[in-house]
Amino acid sequence: MRKELLIGCGGQRTKLLTNEACPVWTNLVTLDINPDHKPDVLWDLMVLPLPFADNTLDEIHAYEVLEHTGTQGDYKFFFAQFSDFWRILKPDGLLLATCPSLTSPWLWGDPSHSRVIQRESLVFLRQSSYEAVGKTTMSDFRNIYKADFEVVHCISTDNSFQFVLQAVKPSRIKE
């Protein structure tokens, strides 16, 4: 049975990003820190691990929420968070997300935004990207990051950065 998670749902229950195989919610679970939004799961996204078993979700949706978690430069939380998303996704499961784009006035205009996620950030989530270590100035995080995603969609507009990551399991990590 398919299972989808909408994190930081707020009052929103609309599926904003879809994949062709499943354009509507089939078995939605909502998660939010605010009980007023009446989520299925009341949880702080800064607390890891998330309260879901390994390999149980087909999709995780994160609309305008990831920029509220972690802090810019906190690479340990960045990799821990994406590792946890990877953990709870089934093989080939999808993380579908939106964040403010680099040109959005809300990127740093919203006082609750604590970090930026941009196209270049996603490079570090693909284990195959680490083949560039030693050949370029790319930092090597394989000592703390064992998960693996493939970028299947990535687009930036004036206000929005949208991306879809697919969980690669088992990880293609090469040590």
KEKE-3310 file (N, C-alpha, C; in steps of 0.2 Angstrom, whole numbers, plus 5000, padded with zeros to 4 digits):
npx = (5004:5003:5011:5011:5019:5017:5026:5028:5015:5006:4991:4988:4984:4985:4991:5005:5017:5019:5021:5020:5015:5007:4996:4987:4984:4986:4987:4988:4998:5000:5011:5016:5022:5014:5000:4987:4985:4981:4988:4991:5002:5011:5025:5042:5052:5065:5069:5077:5078:5064:5047:5045:5045:5059:5060:5046:5039:5032:5032:5039:5033:5038:5034:5039:5046:5058:5068:5066:5072:5086:5102:5110:5126:5126:5131:5131:5118:5111:5115:5111:5097:5093:5098:5089:5077:5080:5081:5068:5061:5055:5064:5068:5059:5052:5057:5049:5050:5049:5056:5061:5067:5084:5082:5071:5061:5058:5067:5077:5069:5059:5058:5059:5066:5080:5090:5097:5092:5098:5101:5114:5117:5111:5120:5128:5121:5121:5129:5137:5142:5153:5164:5171:5179:5195:5198:5192:5187:5177:5170:5172:5160:5157:5161:5151:5139:5130:5119:5109:5104:5096:5095:5080:5072:5073:5071:5071:5063:5058:5053:5053:5061:5061:5062:5065:5069:5076:5076:5090:5093:5101:5113:5125:5138:5155:5169)
npy = (4994:5011:5025:5042:5056:5072:5085:5098:5103:5113:5122:5117:5105:5101:5093:5099:5096:5083:5066:5057:5044:5045:5056:5061:5062:5046:5039:5048:5055:5068:5079:5091:5104:5112:5111:5117:5115:5103:5090:5073:5068:5075:5084:5090:5095:5097:5087:5072:5054:5055:5050:5037:5021:5012:5012:5014:5024:5030:5043:5059:5074:5091:5107:5123:5122:5116:5126:5132:5124:5117:5126:5138:5133:5122:5108:5096:5094:5096:5084:5074:5076:5074:5061:5054:5056:5048:5036:5033:5032:5021:5010:5019:5029:5045:5062:5076:5093:5111:5127:5144:5153:5158:5171:5175:5187:5182:5173:5177:5186:5182:5181:5168:5160:5150:5144:5141:5131:5126:5123:5119:5113:5101:5093:5087:5077:5066:5051:5048:5060:5062:5057:5067:5072:5077:5080:5091:5106:5101:5097:5083:5073:5060:5053:5056:5055:5043:5040:5041:5050:5053:5066:5070:5080:5098:5114:5132:5147:5164:5166:5153:5137:5122:5104:5087:5072:5056:5041:5031:5015:5000:5012:5020:5022:5024:5020)
npz = (5000:4996:5003:5009:5015:5022:5027:5039:5036:5040:5037:5025:5013:5000:4986:4979:4971:4960:4954:4939:4941:4952:4954:4964:4982:4990:5002:5014:5026:5038:5045:5058:5068:5075:5085:5082:5068:5067:5063:5058:5064:5077:5078:5080:5067:5069:5078:5077:5075:5063:5067:5060:5053:5045:5027:5023:5017:5002:4996:5001:5005:5005:5007:5007:5019:5023:5024:5036:5045:5053:5052:5042:5037:5046:5043:5048:5053:5041:5033:5042:5042:5029:5027:5036:5030:5018:5025:5029:5017:5004:4993:4978:4982:4983:4987:4987:4985:4989:4991:4995:4981:4976:4972:4978:4988:5000:5004:5014:5020:5027:5044:5051:5043:5042:5034:5018:5004:4989:4971:4970:4983:4982:4975:4985:4990:4982:4980:4969:4965:4973:4967:4962:4972:4977:4964:4961:4971:4979:4994:5005:5012:5015:5026:5036:5029:5022:5015:4999:4985:4970:4959:4951:4947:4945:4947:4946:4949:4949:4962:4968:4972:4966:4969:4966:4973:4971:4981:4982:4984:4987:4994:4983:4989:4989:4997)
capx = (5000:5006:5010:5014:5020:5017:5029:5027:5009:5002:4984:4988:4983:4985:4997:5008:5021:5016:5024:5015:5012:5002:4995:4983:4986:4982:4987:4992:5000:5002:5016:5017:5024:5008:4993:4982:4985:4978:4992:4991:5008:5013:5032:5046:5057:5072:5071:5078:5074:5057:5044:5043:5050:5063:5057:5039:5035:5033:5034:5039:5032:5040:5033:5041:5047:5065:5072:5064:5075:5093:5105:5115:5132:5126:5131:5129:5110:5109:5116:5107:5090:5092:5099:5083:5072:5082:5080:5061:5058:5056:5069:5065:5054:5053:5056:5047:5051:5049:5059:5062:5073:5089:5080:5065:5062:5056:5073:5079:5064:5055:5063:5060:5070:5087:5095:5095:5094:5099:5103:5121:5116:5109:5125:5131:5116:5122:5135:5141:5145:5159:5170:5175:5183:5202:5199:5189:5187:5171:5171:5170:5156:5156:5162:5145:5133:5130:5113:5110:5098:5097:5090:5076:5069:5076:5070:5071:5059:5059:5052:5052:5065:5057:5066:5063:5075:5074:5081:5094:5094:5106:5117:5131:5143:5161:5173)
capy = (5000:5017:5030:5048:5060:5079:5088:5105:5104:5119:5121:5115:5098:5101:5090:5104:5093:5076:5062:5054:5038:5046:5063:5063:5058:5040:5037:5054:5056:5074:5081:5098:5106:5116:5107:5120:5113:5096:5085:5066:5067:5081:5083:5095:5092:5097:5081:5066:5053:5056:5044:5032:5015:5012:5010:5014:5029:5031:5050:5064:5081:5096:5113:5129:5120:5115:5132:5133:5119:5118:5133:5139:5130:5116:5103:5089:5093:5095:5077:5070:5077:5070:5054:5052:5056:5042:5030:5031:5031:5015:5011:5023:5033:5052:5068:5082:5099:5118:5132:5150:5153:5163:5178:5177:5191:5178:5169:5179:5191:5179:5180:5161:5156:5149:5141:5141:5125:5128:5118:5116:5109:5094:5089:5083:5071:5061:5048:5048:5066:5062:5055:5073:5074:5077:5083:5098:5108:5098:5094:5076:5072:5053:5050:5056:5054:5036:5040:5042:5052:5055:5072:5069:5086:5103:5120:5138:5152:5170:5165:5146:5132:5115:5099:5080:5068:5049:5037:5026:5010:5002:5018:5019:5025:5021:5022)
capz = (5000:4995:5009:5008:5021:5020:5033:5039:5032:5041:5035:5018:5011:4993:4983:4975:4966:4959:4949:4934:4943:4957:4954:4970:4988:4991:5009:5016:5033:5039:5051:5059:5075:5078:5085:5079:5061:5067:5059:5060:5069:5080:5078:5078:5062:5072:5082:5073:5069:5063:5070:5055:5052:5039:5021:5024:5013:4994:4995:5007:5002:5010:5004:5010:5026:5024:5025:5043:5049:5053:5051:5037:5039:5050:5038:5052:5053:5034:5031:5046:5040:5022:5029:5039:5024:5014:5029:5029:5010:5001:4987:4973:4985:4981:4991:4983:4990:4987:4995:4992:4977:4978:4970:4981:4993:5006:5006:5021:5022:5033:5050:5053:5039:5045:5030:5011:5000:4982:4967:4972:4989:4981:4973:4990:4992:4977:4981:4963:4965:4977:4963:4960:4977:4975:4957:4962:4977:4982:5001:5006:5018:5015:5033:5040:5025:5019:5011:4992:4981:4963:4957:4945:4944:4949:4943:4950:4946:4953:4969:4971:4970:4967:4967:4967:4974:4972:4985:4978:4989:4992:4992:4979:4992:4988:5002)
cpx = (5004:5005:5014:5014:5021:5020:5028:5020:5005:4994:4983:4988:4983:4992:5000:5013:5019:5021:5018:5011:5006:5001:4991:4986:4982:4982:4991:4992:5003:5006:5017:5019:5018:5002:4987:4980:4982:4981:4990:4996:5010:5021:5036:5052:5064:5074:5071:5080:5067:5054:5041:5048:5054:5059:5050:5035:5037:5035:5034:5038:5034:5040:5034:5042:5055:5070:5071:5068:5082:5095:5110:5122:5132:5126:5129:5122:5108:5109:5112:5099:5089:5093:5093:5077:5073:5080:5072:5057:5060:5061:5065:5060:5056:5052:5055:5046:5051:5052:5060:5068:5078:5087:5073:5066:5061:5062:5075:5075:5060:5060:5063:5064:5078:5092:5092:5097:5093:5101:5110:5121:5115:5114:5128:5127:5117:5129:5140:5145:5152:5165:5174:5180:5191:5203:5196:5190:5181:5173:5168:5166:5154:5157:5156:5139:5134:5123:5114:5104:5100:5092:5086:5072:5072:5075:5069:5068:5061:5058:5052:5058:5062:5062:5063:5069:5072:5079:5084:5096:5096:5110:5123:5137:5150:5166:5181)
cpy = (5006:5021:5036:5052:5068:5082:5095:5107:5110:5117:5118:5107:5096:5098:5095:5101:5085:5072:5059:5048:5039:5053:5066:5059:5051:5037:5042:5054:5063:5075:5088:5099:5109:5112:5110:5118:5106:5091:5078:5065:5074:5080:5089:5092:5093:5091:5075:5060:5054:5049:5039:5027:5016:5009:5009:5019:5029:5038:5054:5070:5086:5103:5119:5127:5119:5121:5135:5129:5119:5125:5133:5137:5124:5110:5096:5088:5092:5087:5073:5070:5073:5063:5051:5051:5049:5036:5028:5030:5024:5016:5014:5028:5040:5057:5073:5088:5106:5122:5138:5150:5158:5170:5180:5182:5188:5174:5171:5185:5188:5178:5173:5157:5155:5146:5141:5134:5127:5122:5114:5112:5102:5089:5084:5077:5065:5057:5048:5054:5066:5059:5061:5075:5072:5080:5090:5100:5106:5095:5087:5075:5064:5050:5051:5055:5048:5036:5041:5044:5053:5061:5070:5075:5092:5109:5126:5143:5159:5169:5158:5142:5126:5110:5092:5076:5060:5045:5031:5021:5003:5008:5016:5021:5021:5024:5021)
cpz = (5000:5002:5008:5014:5019:5027:5033:5036:5034:5040:5028:5017:5004:4990:4978:4969:4966:4954:4945:4937:4948:4958:4960:4976:4988:4998:5013:5024:5034:5045:5052:5067:5079:5079:5083:5072:5061:5063:5062:5065:5071:5082:5076:5073:5064:5076:5077:5077:5069:5065:5065:5054:5045:5033:5021:5019:5006:4993:5001:5003:5008:5006:5009:5018:5028:5026:5032:5048:5048:5053:5046:5040:5043:5046:5042:5052:5046:5032:5036:5044:5034:5023:5032:5034:5020:5018:5028:5022:5008:4996:4982:4975:4983:4987:4986:4987:4986:4993:4992:4987:4979:4977:4974:4987:5000:5008:5013:5023:5027:5039:5053:5049:5042:5040:5023:5008:4993:4978:4968:4978:4987:4978:4979:4993:4987:4978:4975:4962:4968:4973:4961:4966:4975:4968:4957:4969:4982:4989:5001:5012:5019:5022:5038:5036:5021:5014:5003:4988:4974:4962:4951:4943:4949:4944:4948:4946:4950:4960:4972:4968:4971:4965:4969:4968:4975:4976:4981:4984:4985:4989:4988:4982:4990:4993:5001)
residu = (MET:ARG:LYS:GLU:LEU:LEU:ILE:GLY:CYS:GLY:GLY:GLN:ARG:THR:LYS:LEU:LEU:THR:ASN:GLU:ALA:CYS:PRO:VAL:TRP:THR:ASN:LEU:VAL:THR:LEU:ASP:ILE:ASN:PRO:ASP:HIS:LYS:PRO:ASP:VAL:LEU:TRP:ASP:LEU:MET:VAL:LEU:PRO:LEU:PRO:PHE:ALA:ASP:ASN:THR:LEU:ASP:GLU:ILE:HIS:ALA:TYR:GLU:VAL:LEU:GLU:HIS:THR:GLY:THR:GLN:GLY:ASP:TYR:LYS:PHE:PHE:PHE:ALA:GLN:PHE:SER:ASP:PHE:TRP:ARG:ILE:LEU:LYS:PRO:ASP:GLY:LEU:LEU:LEU:ALA:THR:CYS:PRO:SER:LEU:THR:SER:PRO:TRP:LEU:TRP:GLY:ASP:PRO:SER:HIS:SER:ARG:VAL:ILE:GLN:ARG:GLU:SER:LEU:VAL:PHE:LEU:ARG:GLN:SER:SER:TYR:GLU:ALA:VAL:GLY:LYS:THR:THR:MET:SER:ASP:PHE:ARG:ASN:ILE:TYR:LYS:ALA:ASP:PHE:GLU:VAL:VAL:HIS:CYS:ILE:SER:THR:ASP:ASN:SER:PHE:GLN:PHE:VAL:LEU:GLN:ALA:VAL:LYS:PRO:SER:ARG:ILE:LYS:GLU)
# end
